[in-house]
């Protein structure tokens, strides 16, 4: 399994600084530079997002796992209807474009419109 810093490098996102992982230094194993992926994802969430949600590496891993599950589930839309695209009534999608804000307006949870 790759280390957290190497996963960040491959993903092209800014690495968490080894100084942010200094609690690993006393073990003398170089873990602050070659941090286990699971620990790195948790530390990244704390450092980058103040612990409110996952950071770029952790978030991408979770998202890719969910997408992979949807792609391989024969009952999911991604598997059973691969050409399906979302649509909304014209009043909710100006110009025929489907944007997240349009979906929120359609669902009645958008406070902007």
C-alpha positions in Angstrom: 0.0 0.0 0.0 1.4 3.4 -0.9 2.3 6.0 1.8 0.1 9.0 2.2 2.7 11.5 0.9 3.2 9.3 -2.2 -0.5 9.1 -2.8 -0.7 12.9 -2.6 2.1 13.2 -5.1 0.5 10.9 -7.6 -2.8 12.7 -7.2 -1.1 16.0 -7.7 -2.2 17.6 -4.5 -0.2 19.5 -1.9 1.3 17.2 0.7 0.8 17.6 4.4 4.1 18.8 5.8 6.2 16.4 7.8 6.2 19.1 10.6 2.4 18.5 10.8 3.1 14.9 11.5 5.8 15.4 14.1 3.9 13.3 16.7 5.2 10.3 14.7 8.9 11.3 15.0 9.5 9.8 18.5 9.0 6.3 17.1 12.1 6.8 15.0 10.7 5.0 12.0 10.5 8.0 9.6 6.7 7.8 9.6 6.5 11.6 9.4 7.9 11.3 5.8 6.4 7.9 4.9 3.1 8.0 6.7 0.7 5.1 6.4 -2.1 6.0 4.1 -4.9 5.6 6.7 -3.1 7.8 9.2 -2.2 10.4 6.5 -5.9 10.7 5.5 -6.9 11.4 9.0 -4.0 13.9 9.6 -4.8 15.6 6.3 -8.4 16.1 7.3 -7.2 17.7 10.6 -4.5 19.9 9.1 -6.2 20.9 5.8 -9.9 20.9 6.8 -9.7 21.5 10.5 -11.1 18.0 11.0 -14.5 19.0 9.6 -14.3 16.7 6.6 -11.7 14.7 4.5 -8.9 16.4 2.7 -8.0 15.9 -1.0 -6.4 12.5 -0.6 -8.9 11.0 1.8 -11.9 12.5 0.0 -10.7 11.1 -3.4 -10.1 7.6 -2.0 -13.7 7.5 -0.6 -15.2 9.0 -3.7 -13.4 6.5 -6.0 -14.5 3.6 -3.8 -18.1 4.7 -4.0 -17.9 5.2 -7.8 -16.3 1.8 -8.2 -19.1 0.2 -6.2 -21.7 1.9 -8.3 -20.0 0.9 -11.5 -19.8 -2.8 -10.5 -23.3 -3.0 -9.0 -25.6 -4.4 -11.7 -28.6 -2.7 -10.1 -27.0 0.8 -10.1 -27.7 3.4 -12.8 -24.0 3.6 -13.7 -24.1 -0.1 -14.5 -27.6 -0.7 -15.9 -28.1 2.6 -17.7 -24.6 3.9 -18.6 -25.9 6.4 -21.1 -28.4 8.0 -18.7 -27.9 11.7 -18.1 -29.8 13.8 -15.6 -32.4 16.3 -16.8 -34.6 18.9 -15.1 -37.6 20.9 -16.2 -36.6 24.1 -18.1 -37.4 26.5 -15.3 -34.8 24.7 -13.1 -32.0 24.4 -15.7 -31.6 27.5 -17.7 -30.0 26.9 -21.1 -30.5 23.2 -20.7 -27.4 22.8 -18.5 -27.6 20.6 -15.4 -25.8 22.3 -12.5 -25.8 21.4 -8.8 -27.5 24.6 -7.9 -30.3 23.7 -10.3 -30.7 20.3 -8.6 -30.9 22.1 -5.2 -33.5 24.5 -6.5 -35.6 21.6 -7.9 -35.4 19.8 -4.6 -36.5 23.0 -2.8 -33.4 23.4 -0.7 -31.6 26.2 -2.5 -31.9 29.5 -0.6 -30.5 31.5 -3.5 -33.6 31.4 -5.8 
